[in-house]
Amino acid sequence: MLVLVAPGQGAQKPGLLTPWLELPGAADRLARWSAAIDLDLVHYGTEADADAIRDTSVAQPLLVATALLSGDALLAAGPAQDAPGRAAAVGAFAGHSVGELAAAALSGVLSPLEALRIVRARGAAMAEAAAAAETGMSAVLGGDPDVVAGHLEKHGLTPANMNGAGQVVAAGTAEQLAALSADRPEKARVIPLKVAGAFHTDHMASALPAMEAAVADVTPGAPVTRYVSNFDGEVVESGADVVRRLVHQISAPVRWDLCMETFQRLGATALIELCPGGTLTGLAKRALPDVRTLALKSPDDLAAARDLVAAHTSA
């Protein structure tokens, strides 16, 4: 079974859209999306520097747009003899944090434009919530899980991302994170992340009303392909339930560890991470060593990714 996943905030890099603009129709599509959400995706994906795209209100729409563009390039139906197209080969979609919105669109719950309008509101609301206090996130790599949990609790931090493969992301105030760096768990590394707030914690509670308003007029479809939720790693069969989870996920921990357990339970044999790929394939290599992984970083990776999809189409 093939799983397609979309990365979350922190994966963005300057110029990530530049090579994708060479694909037929990509520039026009990005221009339409930019106009619809009042954000120049092409500028931020080609010319803006790392500080500019670190802004939550920019990073989140940019990541979803990039995942959708690369996902469509990978899954668009080929010649008539390839019908019903490469999308039929996918056994499940999932996204990490904001990547869930790209997964929801690719699985048929939302249209691409709905996903982008929601993520535009999400990014703005979470940026506003983050500005209320100096907060952030740090990855804790390695160490005994119980010892790590004890250190986070001691310093008042929340395990905001349970990523599996020996990685937990701690979130809280700048003072709490500094205390953790000075008093890191034995045999663990603490790495500050390039994000602007303590996402997936109670610090984001003030953003919930804006998210609820953003989805109020959305009529979601049922997932055409399995959708695996960050909330608890479960397959969600109702489009309305997917949307409800997308709203409440902004202040709840990401359980990527449980998502990977579900991939394994479903019989995953391959995992492709949409652009800007790398982070989730790295986790999968450690947690799912028998699963073949491929990260889409540029259109140069499409041929290998399509071969992997084709192998699952004929399986």
N, C-alpha and C positions, 0 to 999 in steps of 0.2 A: 504494500500500500504506500502511496506517495502522499506526503504531507507538505503543504506550502505554508510558510510562516512569514510574517512581516515584522521587522524590528521596531523597537521603541525609541524613545527620546534618548539622546546621547550618541546615537549611531550616525547622526548627520555629519557631513564633512563638506568643506568648501568645494564648490564646483561639481557636486555629485550629479547634477542634471546635465552637465555639458555634453557628455557623449550621447546621451539619450535623445538630444534634440536633433541628431542626425537621422533618426528613424522617420519614415514617412508619416506625416500627420501629427507628430509629437508636438511640434511648436504650436500648431493651431489649437490642439487640444489643451495645452497648458495655458494658452492665451484666453481661451473660453473659461477655463476654471479660475484663472486669475481675476477675470472680470466679475465672475459670479460671486467670489468671496472677498473682493476688494483687497487683494494681496498679490503683488507681483512675484509669482512663483519662479518665473524665468530669471529675474534679477537675483533673487535669493539663492537659487539653485546653481547659478553660474558665476556671478560677480561678487556676491557678498562674502565678507570674511567670517572667520570662525566666531568672533564675538557677536556679529549681527545675527547669525543663525542659531546662536545659543539661546536667544530670546524665545521663551516658551511659546509666545503668540505667533512666532514665525516657524520655529522648529517643528511643531506638531503638524500644521498643514503641509509643510514642505515634505515631511517624512511620509505622510499618507499619500500625497500626490505622486511621489517617487515610487512608492510601492505599487500603486495602481498602474502607473505607466509601465513599469517593468513587468508587472503581472499580466497586463494585457498583451504586451509584446511577446511574452512567453506562451500565453494560453490562447491567443487568437486562432480561430479555426484556419487550418491550412487549405490546400486544394480540395476539390470535391471528394477525392478518394480518401481523404483523411477524416471525413465527417464521421461522428458528430463533433470533431475538433478535439484539441488537446485537453481542454478543460475536463472532459469526461474521465481523464486518467487520474484526477486528483481525488484522494480518498478523504481528506480533511483539510480545513483551513484553520489557522490560528494566528493571532498577533500578540506581541508583547506590549502591554500597556496601550499607548496610542495606536500601535499597529493593529489592535483589534478592530479599529474602524475600517482599515483597508481590508482585513479579513471578512468583515461583515458585508462589504460591498462585493468582494469577489465571490462570496458564497451565495449571493442573491438576496440578502436581507435588506440592503440599502442600495440605492443607485450611487454611482460614483459622486454625483453632485450632492446628493444628500449627505454622504460621508464627509465630503469636504466642507459643507456648510456647518455640520455638527462639529467637526474638528476645529473649524475657525472659532466657533463660540467656546469650545472646550479650552483651546489654547489661551484665548483672551481671559477667560474666567480663572483659569489656573495661574496665569501670570499675575493677575490682580490679587489672588489669594496668597501667592508666594511673596508678593511685595509687602504684605502686612507685617512680616517679621523676617529676619535674616535666617533662612533655613536652607537645608541642602541634603545631599545624599552621599554616602560613601560605600563602596563595595568592600565586603569582608571576604577574603579568599583564603580558604583552608581553615585549619584549626578544628578542634572537637566541636561538633554542633551544639552540645549542651553548654560548653564553656562559652562559645560565641553568644548563645542566647542569654546567658547570665550576664555577660558584659554589656550587651545592649540594654537589658533591663536595669542594670546598675546605673547606667548613664542616662536613663529615661528615653532611649531611642526605640523606634519602631522598626521591626523587620519588614520593610515595605515591599521588597521583592525577594521572594523565596525562589531563587533561580535554579536550584539543584546543582549537581556537579561541584559541590563544595563552595557555592557562592551565595551569599546573602547580602542584600543591599540595606544598609541602615539609613534611616531618615530621621531628622530632627533639627534642632536649632544649631547654629554655628558653634555655640559653646559646647553643646553636647557632642557634636562630631569632633571638635578639637580634643575633648577629653578622651574620646575613644581612640584617636590617633596616638595620644600620649600614653594610653593604657590599653594597648591592643591585646586581644586574646593570644595566648601562647600558640606558636606555630601558625599564626595567621598574618596576612597582610591587609592593610587598610588603605584603600585607594579612593581619594575624592573624585566624584563624578562631575562632568560638565553639564549639570542641570541647575536650574535656578530656584528650586524649592524642594520642600519635603513632600513629594508627590505620594499618593496612595496612603496617606495618613489623615488624622483628624485636622491637620493644618489646611486641608483642601475642602473642608466642610462648607465653607462660604461659597464655593464654586458650584455646589449642587443645584441651587435654583436656576442658574443660567443654563446648566445642562438640561434640566427638566424643560425649560422653555424652548431650548433648541430642538428637542425631539417631539414637542407637543403636536405638531402638524404632520408628523411622519407616519405613514402607514406601511409598516415593514412587511416584507415577504417572508415566507418560511425558507430556511436555508435549503438550497438546492443540493448542496454538498455539506457534509458534516461540519459543524462549527464548534470548536473546542474553546471554552471560556476560561479566562484568567481567574475568574472568581473562585472556582473550585476544581478546575480541570475537567469538568464534565462536558459531554456533548449536549448541546442545547438545540432542541427541535422546534421551538416556537420563536418566530421573528420578534414578537412582542417581548418575550423573555430576554432575547439577545439585547434589545434596545434598553430594557430596564437594567440589565447588568452593565451595559456601557455607561449609563448614568452613574450608578452607584460605585463603579469600579474606581473612580477617581480618588475616593477616600478610603478604599479598601486595599489590602495587600495583594500584589500580583503573585499568584501561585503557579509560576512557570514550571516548578518541579512537578506539580500534579498534572499539568498539561503534558509534559514529557512521559509521565507514567501512563497517561491515556493513549498517547501515540503508540507506546509499546504494547499496551493491552489490545489496541485495535489491529496490531500486526504491521506496524510501519516498517518498511524496508528502505525507504529513501526520504530525505527531507531537503527541500530547496528553500533557501531564504531569499526573499525578494530584496531588491536594492533599497538601501545600502547594506548588503549582506556582510556577515562576518561574526557578529556577536552571538547570534542564536545557533549558528552552525558550530561555533566553538563549544558552546554548552552541550550540544547534542553529541559531539565527538567524545566528550568525557562521560556523559550520562547514558548515551545510547550507542555504544561502540560498534554494534553490529549493523547500524543503520548508515547507509551511504548518504553523505551530505554534500551539498553544493551551494556556494554563496554567489548570488548575482551581484556583481559590483559594477559591471558595465555591459554594454551590448556584446562585447567580445565573449562574454560567458554564455550567451544565449544558445549557441550551437550545442555545447555540452549539456546545457539544461534541457534543451528540446530532445536530445538523445535519451536523457534520463526519463523524460515524460513519455516518450514513444515506447520505451521498454515497458512502462506500466500500462500504456494504452493496449498493448498486445498481450499483456499478462492475463 
